[in-house]
């Protein structure tokens, strides 16, 4: 009933949210996985993971927690599964991603983990303390290498009604600039090395912070603009398919070499083009307004294997 106040004791407590990584590497004797040992939890061996901070995106938390518990910086790949269980009367949700190490090992900063080590997969499955996490590892180890193709919508821009100059020069609002920081953090977890954007200022400014932080060259593509799409939607489809094909070829190399260190691509574009891109990539849009299926500064992340299999996730701006 509107305006009523119920007994707070009857309200279910908010669920705990945590994220982690299945960190894999190639070794001479076969693949290995990184596990952590936690003395304060009875001396268990498990996958690195930890709780989300306030308003923190799940994949960003997965990378941060892995770094804090192991000292390793990682790049995420495809989602590796979700777990749900009860902890002291509260539901806990844990999401995992496949990951690979980038750079040298640093110093762990968390206080829960007293050791971490690499294990051959068979040894790891016997060493791990939780059956549910063994299932996550087993599935991740069997999954093929993937390469990410990210579709990002530009951040919030000044409205067309308020802007009297050329539409291509419409700037981001303050809210849009705040969204850029969040999107930059999201992109960093997959670390795409190819950045392609519409020539419109609002798109270029959306992607500029990530490109500068990673010293990545930005490619400007007319077909990602509203004008380019209006002129030739078929050409936009061909362009997107070419990028998808490139990702699949890279995934094939990963499958042949056993490497999960992919590069990946991000395409920054506009709301009216999203339905065309979604249809081209096989993304089902359930929103009644297909152009609003992705919020400003939101992104679709497609993980493509050599066989063309797609794992699709969506993140808000």
SERO-4910 file (N, C-alpha, C, O; in steps of 0.05 Angstrom, whole numbers):
BEGIN
 pado doro    nc1    nc2    nc3   cac1   cac2   cac3    cc1    cc2    cc3    oc1    oc2    oc3
  Unk    A     17    -24      0      0      0      0     18     25      0     37     26     15
  Unk    A     11     44    -16     27     68    -18     25     83      9      4     87     20
  Unk    A     49     92     19     50    107     43     51     91     68     54    102     90
  Unk    A     48     64     66     49     48     90     78     41     98     96     43     81
  Unk    A     82     33    123    108     26    133    107     -1    146     94     -4    166
  Unk    A    121    -20    134    119    -48    144    140    -52    166    157    -35    172
  Unk    A    140    -76    178    159    -85    198    185    -90    185    188   -108    168
  Unk    A    206    -74    193    232    -77    180    244   -105    184    261   -114    168
  Unk    A    236   -118    206    247   -145    211    239   -165    190    251   -186    188
  Unk    A    217   -159    176    207   -178    156    219   -174    128    215   -190    110
  Unk    A    235   -153    126    248   -147    100    273   -163     97    291   -162    115
  Unk    A    276   -177     75    300   -193     71    325   -175     69    324   -155     55
  Unk    A    346   -183     82    371   -166     81    382   -166     52    379   -185     37
  Unk    A    394   -143     45    405   -141     18    427   -162     14    441   -170     32
  Unk    A    428   -172    -10    447   -193    -17    475   -182    -17    479   -158    -24
  Unk    A    495   -199    -11    523   -192    -13    531   -196    -42    523   -216    -54
  Unk    A    548   -179    -53    557   -182    -80    587   -183    -81    601   -167    -69
  Unk    A    597   -203    -95    626   -206    -98    633   -214   -126    616   -224   -141
  Unk    A    658   -209   -134    667   -215   -161    696   -226   -159    711   -218   -141
  Unk    A    703   -243   -178    730   -255   -178    738   -264   -205    724   -259   -225
  Unk    A    760   -278   -207    772   -285   -232    783   -314   -232    793   -323   -212
  Unk    A    780   -327   -255    794   -352   -260    818   -345   -276    816   -343   -301
  Unk    A    841   -341   -263    865   -332   -277    880   -356   -287    890   -372   -272
  Unk    A    882   -358   -314    895   -380   -327    921   -371   -341    923   -349   -350
  Unk    A    940   -389   -343    964   -384   -358    974   -411   -371    967   -432   -361
  Unk    A    989   -408   -392   1000   -431   -406   1027   -438   -393   1043   -420   -386
  Unk    A   1032   -464   -389   1058   -473   -379   1067   -497   -395   1051   -509   -410
  Unk    A   1092   -505   -393   1103   -527   -409   1088   -553   -405   1085   -569   -424
  Unk    A   1077   -558   -381   1063   -583   -375   1033   -580   -379   1018   -599   -375
  Unk    A   1024   -556   -387    995   -552   -392    985   -527   -377   1001   -514   -363
  Unk    A    960   -521   -380    949   -497   -367    951   -498   -337    950   -519   -324
  Unk    A    954   -474   -325    954   -471   -296    934   -450   -287    928   -432   -303
  Unk    A    925   -452   -262    906   -432   -251    917   -421   -225    932   -435   -211
  Unk    A    911   -396   -220    921   -382   -196    900   -385   -174    877   -377   -177
  Unk    A    909   -396   -151    891   -399   -128    903   -384   -104    927   -378   -103
  Unk    A    885   -376    -86    893   -362    -61    887   -379    -37    868   -395    -36
  Unk    A    904   -376    -16    901   -390      9    893   -370     31    906   -349     34
  Unk    A    871   -376     45    861   -357     65    861   -371     92    844   -388     98
  Unk    A    880   -364    109    882   -377    136    858   -370    153    849   -387    168
  Unk    A    848   -345    151    826   -337    168    800   -350    161    781   -349    176
  Unk    A    799   -364    138    775   -379    130    780   -409    132    771   -425    115
  Unk    A    796   -417    152    801   -445    157    822   -457    139    824   -481    136
  Unk    A    838   -439    128    860   -449    110    850   -460     84    861   -479     74
  Unk    A    830   -447     72    819   -456     47    836   -447     23    850   -428     25
  Unk    A    833   -462      1    844   -455    -25    821   -449    -43    803   -465    -46
  Unk    A    821   -425    -56    798   -417    -72    807   -399    -95    830   -391    -96
  Unk    A    788   -391   -111    793   -371   -132    794   -344   -119    779   -339   -100
  Unk    A    810   -325   -129    810   -298   -118    784   -284   -123    773   -285   -145
  Unk    A    774   -271   -103    748   -257   -105    744   -239    -81    759   -241    -61
  Unk    A    725   -221    -83    719   -203    -60    695   -186    -65    684   -186    -87
  Unk    A    686   -172    -44    662   -157    -46    664   -132    -63    686   -120    -65
  Unk    A    642   -124    -75    641   -100    -91    640    -76    -72    628    -77    -51
  Unk    A    653    -54    -80    650    -29    -67    624    -15    -76    612    -24    -95
  Unk    A    617      6    -62    592     20    -69    593     30    -98    612     44   -106
  Unk    A    573     23   -114    570     31   -142    592     21   -160    595     31   -182
  Unk    A    607      1   -151    629     -9   -168    618    -30   -188    603    -48   -179
  Unk    A    625    -28   -213    616    -49   -232    628    -76   -225    650    -77   -215
  Unk    A    614    -97   -231    623   -124   -225    651   -130   -236    668   -139   -221
  Unk    A    655   -126   -262    681   -134   -273    704   -117   -262    727   -127   -260
  Unk    A    699    -92   -255    720    -75   -243    727    -86   -216    751    -87   -209
  Unk    A    708    -95   -201    713   -108   -175    729   -133   -178    747   -139   -162
  Unk    A    723   -149   -199    738   -174   -204    768   -168   -208    784   -183   -197
  Unk    A    774   -148   -223    802   -141   -229    815   -130   -203    837   -138   -196
  Unk    A    801   -112   -189    813   -100   -165    818   -121   -144    840   -121   -132
  Unk    A    799   -138   -139    802   -158   -118    824   -178   -125    839   -187   -107
  Unk    A    826   -185   -150    848   -203   -158    875   -191   -153    894   -204   -144
  Unk    A    877   -165   -159    902   -151   -155    908   -149   -125    931   -154   -117
  Unk    A    888   -143   -109    893   -140    -80    900   -167    -67    917   -167    -49
  Unk    A    888   -189    -76    893   -214    -63    918   -229    -73    930   -244    -59
  Unk    A    926   -223    -98    948   -239   -110    972   -221   -118    994   -232   -121
  Unk    A    968   -195   -122    989   -178   -132    990   -177   -162   1005   -161   -173
  Unk    A    974   -193   -176    975   -194   -205    954   -175   -217    930   -176   -209
  Unk    A    962   -159   -236    943   -145   -253    933   -164   -275    949   -178   -286
  Unk    A    907   -163   -280    896   -182   -299    879   -168   -320    868   -146   -314
  Unk    A    876   -180   -343    857   -171   -363    835   -192   -364    840   -216   -365
  Unk    A    810   -183   -364    788   -202   -364    782   -212   -392    787   -198   -412
  Unk    A    771   -236   -393    760   -247   -417    730   -250   -414    716   -232   -405
  Unk    A    719   -273   -420    691   -278   -419    682   -285   -391    698   -294   -374
  Unk    A    656   -281   -385    645   -289   -359    650   -319   -355    648   -335   -374
  Unk    A    655   -327   -330    662   -355   -324    641   -369   -307    645   -392   -299
  Unk    A    620   -355   -300    599   -367   -284    592   -351   -259    606   -332   -252
  Unk    A    570   -358   -247    559   -344   -223    553   -365   -202    544   -387   -208
  Unk    A    557   -357   -177    550   -374   -154    531   -358   -136    532   -334   -135
  Unk    A    514   -373   -122    496   -360   -103    493   -379    -79    487   -403    -82
  Unk    A    497   -368    -55    495   -385    -31    490   -367     -7    491   -342     -9
  Unk    A    484   -379     16    477   -364     40    501   -361     58    516   -379     63
  Unk    A    504   -336     68    525   -330     87    513   -316    111    504   -293    109
  Unk    A    511   -330    134    499   -318    158    472   -306    153    466   -284    161
  Unk    A    455   -321    139    428   -312    134    424   -293    111    402   -284    105
  Unk    A    446   -286     97    444   -268     74    453   -282     49    471   -299     49
  Unk    A    439   -276     27    446   -288      2    471   -274    -10    473   -249    -10
  Unk    A    490   -290    -19    515   -279    -30    516   -287    -60    514   -311    -66
  Unk    A    520   -268    -77    524   -273   -106    553   -267   -113    564   -247   -106
  Unk    A    564   -286   -128    592   -283   -136    593   -288   -167    583   -308   -177
  Unk    A    605   -269   -181    608   -272   -210    638   -274   -216    655   -259   -205
  Unk    A    645   -292   -235    672   -296   -242    676   -291   -272    658   -294   -288
  Unk    A    701   -282   -279    709   -279   -307    735   -295   -311    752   -296   -293
  Unk    A    739   -306   -335    765   -316   -343    784   -292   -345    776   -271   -353
  Unk    A    809   -296   -337    828   -274   -337    856   -284   -344    862   -308   -340
  Unk    A    873   -266   -353    901   -271   -358    918   -249   -346    909   -227   -343
  Unk    A    942   -256   -338    960   -237   -325    972   -217   -345    979   -225   -367
  Unk    A    973   -192   -338    987   -172   -354   1007   -158   -336   1000   -148   -315
  Unk    A   1032   -158   -344   1053   -145   -328   1064   -163   -307   1057   -186   -304
  Unk    A   1082   -152   -291   1095   -167   -270   1079   -167   -244   1060   -151   -241
  Unk    A   1086   -186   -227   1072   -189   -202   1079   -166   -183   1102   -159   -180
  Unk    A   1058   -154   -171   1063   -134   -151   1060   -145   -123   1064   -169   -119
  Unk    A   1052   -128   -104   1050   -137    -76   1020   -137    -69   1006   -117    -72
  Unk    A   1010   -160    -59    983   -161    -50    978   -141    -27    995   -136    -11
  Unk    A    954   -130    -27    947   -109     -7    925   -118     12    920   -105     32
  Unk    A    912   -140      5    890   -149     22    900   -162     47    923   -170     49
  Unk    A    882   -166     68    890   -178     93    878   -206     97    882   -218    118
  Unk    A    863   -216     77    851   -242     80    868   -264     70    866   -287     79
  Unk    A    885   -259     50    901   -279     36    929   -279     47    942   -258     49
  Unk    A    939   -303     55    966   -305     65    985   -318     45   1009   -319     49
  Unk    A    974   -329     22    991   -341      2    975   -345    -24    950   -346    -23
  Unk    A    989   -345    -46    976   -352    -72    996   -368    -88   1020   -365    -85
  Unk    A    986   -385   -106   1005   -401   -122    991   -411   -147    966   -411   -149
  Unk    A   1007   -419   -166    997   -431   -191    996   -461   -188   1014   -474   -177
  Unk    A    974   -473   -199    970   -501   -197    963   -512   -225    947   -499   -240
  Unk    A    973   -535   -232    963   -549   -255    933   -555   -251    925   -559   -228
  Unk    A    918   -556   -272    888   -557   -269    880   -582   -252    863   -579   -234
  Unk    A    891   -605   -258    883   -629   -243    889   -626   -213    874   -634   -196
  Unk    A    913   -615   -208    921   -611   -180    903   -590   -167    895   -594   -144
  Unk    A    896   -569   -181    879   -548   -170    852   -559   -163    841   -553   -142
  Unk    A    841   -576   -180    814   -586   -175    814   -604   -149    794   -605   -136
  Unk    A    837   -616   -143    839   -632   -119    845   -615    -95    838   -622    -72
  Unk    A    858   -592    -99    866   -575    -77    844   -556    -68    843   -548    -45
  Unk    A    826   -548    -86    806   -528    -80    786   -538    -59    779   -562    -58
  Unk    A    778   -520    -42    761   -527    -18    731   -528    -24    716   -540     -9
  Unk    A    722   -516    -46    694   -513    -51    686   -526    -78    697   -519    -99
  Unk    A    667   -545    -76    658   -558   -101    647   -539   -121    651   -543   -145
  Unk    A    632   -519   -112    620   -500   -131    642   -485   -147    638   -480   -171
  Unk    A    664   -478   -134    686   -465   -149    701   -484   -167    711   -476   -188
  Unk    A    702   -509   -159    714   -529   -177    699   -530   -203    711   -533   -225
  Unk    A    672   -529   -202    656   -530   -226    661   -505   -243    662   -507   -268
  Unk    A    664   -482   -231    670   -457   -245    697   -460   -260    699   -453   -284
  Unk    A    718   -470   -246    744   -474   -258    743   -494   -281    754   -490   -303
  Unk    A    729   -517   -277    728   -537   -297    715   -527   -323    725   -532   -345
  Unk    A    694   -511   -320    680   -500   -343    698   -479   -357    699   -479   -382
  Unk    A    711   -462   -342    728   -442   -353    752   -454   -368    760   -444   -390
  Unk    A    763   -475   -357    786   -488   -370    779   -501   -397    796   -503   -414
  Unk    A    754   -509   -399    745   -522   -424    736   -502   -445    733   -509   -469
  Unk    A    731   -477   -437    721   -457   -455    743   -448   -474    766   -446   -466
  Unk    A    736   -442   -499    757   -433   -518    765   -405   -513    750   -390   -501
  Unk    A    789   -397   -522    798   -369   -519    778   -351   -534    768   -359   -555
  Unk    A    774   -327   -524    756   -308   -537    770   -281   -540    790   -276   -526
  Unk    A    759   -265   -557    769   -237   -562    745   -219   -559    723   -225   -569
  Unk    A    749   -196   -546    726   -179   -540    722   -159   -563    741   -148   -574
  Unk    A    697   -154   -569    688   -133   -586    668   -117   -570    646   -127   -564
  Unk    A    674    -91   -564    658    -75   -546    645    -53   -562    658    -38   -577
  Unk    A    619    -50   -558    603    -29   -571    595     -9   -549    580    -17   -531
  Unk    A    605     15   -550    599     35   -530    583     58   -542    588     67   -564
  Unk    A    563     67   -527    548     90   -534    561    114   -521    569    113   -498
  Unk    A    562    137   -535    575    160   -523    561    169   -498    538    163   -493
  Unk    A    576    184   -481    565    194   -456    545    216   -461    541    225   -483
  Unk    A    531    225   -439    510    245   -441    521    271   -453    540    282   -443
  Unk    A    508    280   -474    516    305   -488    495    326   -485    472    321   -478
  Unk    A    502    351   -490    483    373   -490    461    367   -510    467    357   -532
  Unk    A    436    373   -503    414    366   -520    415    382   -546    426    404   -548
  Unk    A    403    370   -567    402    384   -593    387    410   -591    394    429   -604
  Unk    A    366    411   -574    350    436   -571    367    459   -559    362    482   -566
  Unk    A    385    452   -542    401    473   -529    426    481   -545    439    501   -538
  Unk    A    433    465   -565    457    470   -580    451    483   -607    435    473   -623
  Unk    A    463    506   -612    457    522   -636    478    518   -658    474    528   -681
  Unk    A    500    505   -652    521    502   -672    519    474   -686    499    461   -683
  Unk    A    540    467   -700    540    441   -715    536    418   -695    548    417   -674
  Unk    A    518    399   -703    513    376   -686    538    360   -679    540    350   -657
  Unk    A    556    358   -698    581    343   -694    597    355   -670    614    340   -659
  Unk    A    592    380   -663    608    393   -643    594    394   -616    603    408   -597
  Unk    A    572    380   -613    558    381   -587    575    369   -566    585    346   -569
  Unk    A    580    383   -543    598    373   -523    584    356   -502    559    354   -501
  Unk    A    599    343   -486    588    327   -463    579    346   -441    591    367   -437
  Unk    A    559    338   -426    551    352   -403    568    344   -379    586    327   -382
  Unk    A    564    357   -356    579    349   -332    573    320   -325    591    305   -319
  Unk    A    548    312   -327    541    285   -322    556    266   -342    565    245   -334
  Unk    A    557    275   -367    571    259   -387    600    255   -380    611    234   -384
  Unk    A    613    277   -371    641    275   -363    645    256   -340    665    241   -338
  Unk    A    626    256   -321    627    236   -299    624    208   -309    637    189   -300
  Unk    A    607    204   -329    603    178   -341    628    168   -355    634    144   -355
  Unk    A    643    186   -367    667    178   -381    687    164   -362    699    145   -369
  Unk    A    689    175   -337    707    162   -318    699    134   -312    716    116   -309
  Unk    A    673    129   -309    664    102   -303    668     84   -327    677     61   -324
  Unk    A    662     93   -351    666     77   -375    696     71   -379    703     49   -387
  Unk    A    713     90   -374    742     86   -376    751     63   -358    767     46   -367
  Unk    A    741     62   -334    747     40   -316    737     13   -325    751     -7   -322
  Unk    A    713     14   -337    702    -11   -348    719    -21   -372    726    -45   -373
  Unk    A    726     -3   -390    742    -12   -413    769    -23   -405    779    -41   -417
  Unk    A    780    -12   -384    806    -20   -375    807    -49   -367    829    -62   -369
  Unk    A    785    -61   -358    786    -89   -349    789   -108   -373    799   -130   -370
  Unk    A    781    -99   -397    785   -116   -421    808   -105   -438    818   -119   -455
  Unk    A    817    -81   -433    840    -69   -445    841    -72   -476    860    -82   -486
  Unk    A    820    -63   -490    821    -64   -519    844    -47   -530    848    -25   -520
  Unk    A    858    -57   -550    881    -43   -561    873    -29   -587    890    -15   -598
  Unk    A    849    -33   -597    839    -19   -620    815     -2   -612    795    -13   -603
  Unk    A    817     24   -616    796     43   -608    787     57   -633    802     70   -647
  Unk    A    761     54   -639    749     66   -663    725     82   -655    708     72   -639
  Unk    A    722    106   -666    701    124   -657    689    139   -680    702    144   -701
  Unk    A    664    147   -677    651    167   -694    667    193   -692    679    198   -672
  Unk    A    667    209   -714    681    234   -713    668    255   -695    680    276   -690
  Unk    A    643    251   -687    629    271   -670    645    275   -644    656    257   -632
  Unk    A    645    301   -635    660    308   -612    651    292   -587    668    284   -571
  Unk    A    625    288   -584    615    274   -561    625    245   -559    629    234   -538
  Unk    A    630    232   -583    641    205   -583    671    206   -578    682    190   -562
  Unk    A    685    225   -591    714    227   -587    721    233   -558    740    222   -547
  Unk    A    705    250   -546    710    257   -518    703    234   -499    715    232   -477
  Unk    A    684    217   -507    677    194   -490    700    174   -489    704    162   -468
  Unk    A    714    171   -510    735    150   -512    763    161   -507    782    145   -504
  Unk    A    766    188   -506    793    200   -505    807    193   -479    831    188   -479
  Unk    A    793    192   -457    806    187   -431    818    159   -430    841    155   -421
  Unk    A    804    139   -441    815    112   -441    838    111   -460    859     99   -453
  Unk    A    836    123   -484    858    123   -503    883    136   -492    905    126   -496
  Unk    A    880    158   -478    903    172   -466    916    155   -444    940    154   -442
  Unk    A    899    143   -428    910    127   -405    925    103   -414    943     94   -401
  Unk    A    918     92   -438    931     68   -448    949     73   -471    960     54   -483
  Unk    A    953     98   -479    970    106   -501    961     91   -527    978     82   -542
  Unk    A    935     90   -531    923     77   -554    916     97   -575    903    117   -569
  Unk    A    923     91   -600    916    109   -622    886    106   -628    875     84   -629
  Unk    A    873    128   -632    844    128   -638    840    130   -668    851    147   -681
  Unk    A    824    112   -678    816    111   -707    789    124   -710    770    116   -697
  Unk    A    786    144   -726    761    157   -731    748    145   -755    760    143   -777
  Unk    A    722    137   -752    708    123   -774    681    136   -779    663    137   -762
  Unk    A    678    147   -803    653    161   -811    629    143   -809    607    152   -803
  Unk    A    632    117   -814    609     99   -814    597     96   -786    574     86   -784
  Unk    A    611    103   -766    600    102   -739    585    127   -731    574    129   -709
  Unk    A    584    147   -749    570    172   -744    541    169   -752    534    151   -767
  Unk    A    524    187   -743    496    186   -751    493    192   -781    477    180   -794
  Unk    A    510    209   -791    509    216   -819    518    192   -837    505    186   -857
  Unk    A    539    179   -828    549    156   -843    528    134   -844    525    120   -864
  Unk    A    515    129   -821    495    108   -820    471    116   -838    460     98   -851
  Unk    A    462    141   -837    440    149   -854    446    147   -884    429    140   -900
  Unk    A    471    152   -891    479    150   -919    480    121   -929    472    116   -952
  Unk    A    489    102   -912    493     75   -922    493     55   -899    514     47   -890
  Unk    A    469     47   -889    467     28   -867    481      1   -874    492    -12   -857
  Unk    A    479     -7   -899    492    -32   -908    522    -31   -904    534    -51   -896
  Unk    A    534     -8   -909    563     -5   -905    570     -7   -876    591    -17   -868
  Unk    A    553      3   -858    557      1   -830    557    -29   -822    574    -37   -806
  Unk    A    539    -44   -832    538    -73   -826    563    -86   -836    574   -103   -821
  Unk    A    572    -80   -859    597    -92   -869    621    -85   -852    638   -102   -846
  Unk    A    622    -60   -843    644    -52   -826    644    -67   -800    665    -77   -791
  Unk    A    620    -70   -787    618    -84   -762    626   -114   -766    639   -126   -749
  Unk    A    617   -125   -788    623   -153   -793    653   -157   -797    664   -178   -790
  Unk    A    666   -138   -810    695   -139   -813    709   -139   -786    728   -154   -782
  Unk    A    700   -123   -768    712   -122   -741    707   -148   -726    724   -158   -712
  Unk    A    683   -159   -730    677   -184   -717    695   -206   -729    705   -223   -714
  Unk    A    699   -206   -755    716   -226   -767    744   -224   -757    758   -244   -753
  Unk    A    754   -199   -753    781   -196   -743    784   -207   -715    804   -219   -709
  Unk    A    763   -204   -698    764   -215   -671    764   -245   -672    778   -258   -656
  Unk    A    748   -257   -690    748   -286   -692    774   -297   -702    783   -318   -693
  Unk    A    787   -283   -720    814   -293   -730    834   -292   -707    851   -310   -705
  Unk    A    833   -271   -691    851   -269   -668    846   -291   -648    864   -303   -637
  Unk    A    820   -297   -644    813   -319   -626    823   -346   -636    831   -363   -621
  Unk    A    824   -349   -663    834   -373   -675    864   -376   -668    874   -398   -662
  Unk    A    879   -354   -670    907   -355   -663    910   -363   -634    928   -379   -627
  Unk    A    893   -352   -616    895   -359   -588    889   -389   -583    902   -401   -567
  Unk    A    870   -400   -599    864   -428   -596    887   -446   -605    892   -467   -593
  Unk    A    901   -437   -626    924   -452   -636    948   -451   -618    964   -470   -617
  Unk    A    952   -428   -605    976   -424   -589    971   -429   -559    990   -430   -543
  Unk    A    946   -431   -551    939   -434   -523    940   -408   -507    939   -408   -483
  Unk    A    941   -386   -522    943   -360   -508    916   -347   -504    898   -349   -522
  Unk    A    912   -335   -481    887   -320   -476    893   -290   -474    876   -275   -464
  Unk    A    916   -281   -483    923   -253   -483    914   -239   -508    930   -234   -526
  Unk    A    889   -234   -510    877   -222   -534    880   -192   -532    887   -180   -512
  Unk    A    874   -179   -554    875   -149   -555    846   -138   -552    839   -127   -532
  Unk    A    830   -141   -573    803   -131   -571    799   -104   -583    818    -89   -587
  Unk    A    774    -97   -588    767    -72   -602    743    -59   -588    725    -73   -579
  Unk    A    743    -33   -586    719    -18   -577    711      1   -599    727     15   -611
  Unk    A    685      1   -605    673     19   -624    654     39   -609    636     30   -595
  Unk    A    659     65   -611    642     84   -598    624     98   -618    633    109   -638
  Unk    A    598     97   -613    579    106   -633    555    120   -620    556    128   -597
  Unk    A    533    122   -635    509    137   -628    485    120   -624    483     97   -634
  Unk    A    465    130   -610    440    116   -604    426    106   -630    419     83   -630
  Unk    A    422    123   -651    407    113   -674    420     90   -689    407     76   -704
  Unk    A    446     85   -685    460     64   -699    459     37   -684    464     17   -696
  Unk    A    452     38   -659    453     14   -642    436     -9   -653    445    -32   -653
  Unk    A    411     -4   -662    395    -27   -672    408    -40   -696    407    -65   -698
  Unk    A    421    -25   -714    434    -37   -737    458    -54   -727    461    -76   -737
  Unk    A    473    -44   -709    496    -59   -699    487    -84   -684    498   -106   -687
  Unk    A    465    -81   -668    455   -104   -653    445   -126   -672    452   -149   -668
  Unk    A    431   -118   -692    421   -138   -711    444   -152   -726    443   -176   -731
  Unk    A    465   -136   -732    488   -148   -746    503   -168   -729    513   -188   -739
  Unk    A    504   -162   -703    519   -180   -685    502   -201   -671    512   -216   -655
  Unk    A    476   -201   -676    459   -221   -664    451   -215   -636    445   -233   -620
  Unk    A    452   -189   -628    443   -181   -601    413   -177   -601    403   -160   -617
  Unk    A    399   -190   -584    370   -187   -583    363   -163   -565    371   -162   -542
  Unk    A    348   -145   -576    340   -121   -561    311   -125   -552    293   -128   -568
  Unk    A    307   -125   -526    281   -129   -514    266   -103   -508    242   -103   -504
  Unk    A    280    -81   -509    268    -55   -503    248    -48   -525    253    -53   -549
  Unk    A    226    -36   -518    206    -27   -538    218     -6   -556    213     -5   -580
  Unk    A    234     12   -544    249     31   -560    277     20   -565    294     22   -547
  Unk    A    281      9   -588    306     -5   -594    330     14   -592    352      5   -587
  Unk    A    326     40   -598    349     58   -596    357     64   -567    378     74   -562
  Unk    A    339     58   -548    345     63   -520    354     37   -506    354     36   -481
  Unk    A    361     17   -521    369     -9   -509    395     -7   -493    401    -23   -476
  Unk    A    411     14   -499    437     18   -485    437     46   -475    434     65   -491
  Unk    A    442     50   -449    442     78   -438    467     93   -446    486     81   -456
  Unk    A    467    119   -442    490    135   -449    514    125   -433    512    119   -409
  Unk    A    537    122   -446    562    112   -435    560     83   -427    578     72   -413
  Unk    A    539     69   -436    537     41   -431    552     25   -453    560     37   -473
  Unk    A    556      0   -449    570    -16   -469    560    -45   -470    552    -57   -450
  Unk    A    560    -56   -494    557    -84   -498    585    -96   -501    602    -85   -515
  Unk    A    590   -118   -488    616   -131   -491    611   -159   -502    598   -176   -489
  Unk    A    620   -164   -526    617   -190   -539    644   -204   -538    665   -193   -544
  Unk    A    643   -230   -529    667   -246   -528    665   -267   -550    648   -285   -549
  Unk    A    682   -265   -570    680   -281   -594    701   -303   -595    724   -297   -590
  Unk    A    692   -327   -600    711   -349   -604    717   -353   -634    704   -341   -651
  Unk    A    736   -370   -640    743   -375   -667    720   -387   -683    717   -382   -707
  Unk    A    703   -402   -669    680   -415   -682    657   -396   -685    636   -403   -698
  Unk    A    659   -372   -675    638   -352   -677    618   -351   -654    600   -336   -654
  Unk    A    623   -369   -634    606   -368   -611    608   -341   -597    630   -330   -595
  Unk    A    586   -331   -586    586   -305   -574    575   -306   -546    554   -318   -541
  Unk    A    590   -294   -527    580   -289   -500    576   -259   -498    595   -244   -503
  Unk    A    552   -251   -491    545   -222   -492    539   -213   -463    523   -225   -449
  Unk    A    551   -191   -455    544   -178   -430    540   -148   -434    551   -137   -453
  Unk    A    523   -136   -417    517   -108   -420    523    -94   -393    517   -104   -372
  Unk    A    535    -70   -395    541    -54   -372    531    -26   -375    534    -14   -396
  Unk    A    520    -15   -354    509     12   -355    531     33   -353    553     27   -343
  Unk    A    525     57   -362    544     79   -360    543     92   -333    558    111   -328
***
